[in-house]
């Protein structure tokens, strides 16, 4: 085999590996953002339920604690459904924060979803603070 052919073959191999690594990283970032969205949605739902309880005649500390435990269970179920843990998820997010932010910035549908969930969270947080 000629050197030119071997160099071309090596270059093709390097480009193939790089493309596969890029696709894998992108899938990892999408998975991270998906888990984040599901976690925020579970948290927001728990906050909505607790706000409704706070405004009802049936409020009790025990009922509030039960709803809080249900929210924690929903959050744990999100991690389990994606085969990860809170620690592993947070570690990935910390290690790849800049890449994840860039990935989201290139995908308006994800950015919009993140912003909507964050806005809802902030609104619920304000209502929760005012209700207590």
Secondary structure, DSSP 8 states (H G I E B T S, - for coil): --HHHHHHHHHHHHHHHHHHHHHHHHHHHHHHHHHHHHHHHHHHHHHHHHHHHHTSTT--HHHHHHHHHHHHHHHHHHHHHTT--HHHHHHHHHHTHHHHHHHHHT-HHHHHHHHHHHHHHHHHHHHHHHH-
